[in-house]
Amino acid sequence: MLVLCLILAFGYFSLRLVSWLLHKRRLRLLEEQRKRKDEEIQRRLDTRRERHRRLLLERARQFKAEQEQRAREQEARKLEDENRRLKEAQRMQEERQARRREQEAAEQTRRQAEALRYTQCKDWLHRADDALRNKDLMMEFPAFPRWDCPLTLNERYPCSPSPRLGTCRHRVKALYSVEAELEKALKHTRKKWHPDKFMRCPEGTREDLIASVTEFFQILESLYEEIRSHTS
């Protein structure tokens, strides 16, 4: 009986030991399984973090590359604008220089024309004085310099030169403008060109010459009256 009890007790404790061992083994398996799941989850998290980190790095590189590209484009635009401004400034300077050269050339041409006109005026005045000193031998009226009157292009107040003299009152005024005092010069000159003083000219050309002198005297008289009315 005692032996049977001992056998039963041994069997019971053996079953309890086996059950405990199985339970420990199951707990160990569950722990290992839980660890594997945790490791898998951690591995997936690490993989996701790594992918996210790489994506952020790639986006950062792209953003940096875009910024560098924009900076290069902006610098290129600045250089292009600067070159355009320099070219525009150079073009404007060249245009100013060209205009200045044109103005200088026009001024030089004007001065040369004025000098030539002045010389022609003095030459005609000398020829006129020579003709007046020998008016008894005068065959024809001294020819005027061939100028273009500026009023010939004026449509409102056109200038009509005299067919006989080949000049107009404006060109006659310009002839005597070279004198120091225009009014005084016209006052003395109109006395010299009075038609009554040419009655002793050669008979063959006397009539045409007196007609020309009369017309010239009328121009001088009108110029003298005009200037005297302005100064009084």
C-alpha angles and dihedrals in degrees: 000000000000090000090051090051090049091049092049091046091050091048091049094049090044090054091047091050092048091047090050092048091049090048091050090048092050090049090050091049091048090049091050091048091049090049091050090050091048090048091049091049091047091047090051090047091049090048091049091047091048091049090048091047091050090047091051091048091049091049090047091051091048091048091049091047091049090049091050090047091050090047090051091047091048091049090048090050090049091051091046091049090047091049090047091050090048091049091047091049090047091048092049090047090050090048091049090048090048091049090047090050090048091048091048090048091047090047091048090048090048092049091047090049091048091048090049091047091048090051091048091048092051091045092052092046090052091048090047091051090049090050091049092051089055099031092137087067097039111129100177141009114269109264115246123231113266105249132156112240110226090224092064087082094047108103094191098050105021119189117229113196120214112264091213098049097029092224142075136233092261092059090046089053089049089053093058095037089084088069118095094240114028096190093050092045092051091046093056095036096054089056091053092051097049109138093230090068092062099060092106096057119122109294097232095061099023097103096050092041094051090048090053092045091048092052091046090048090052090052091050091047093051091047092049093049091047094051093043091052091052094049096045 
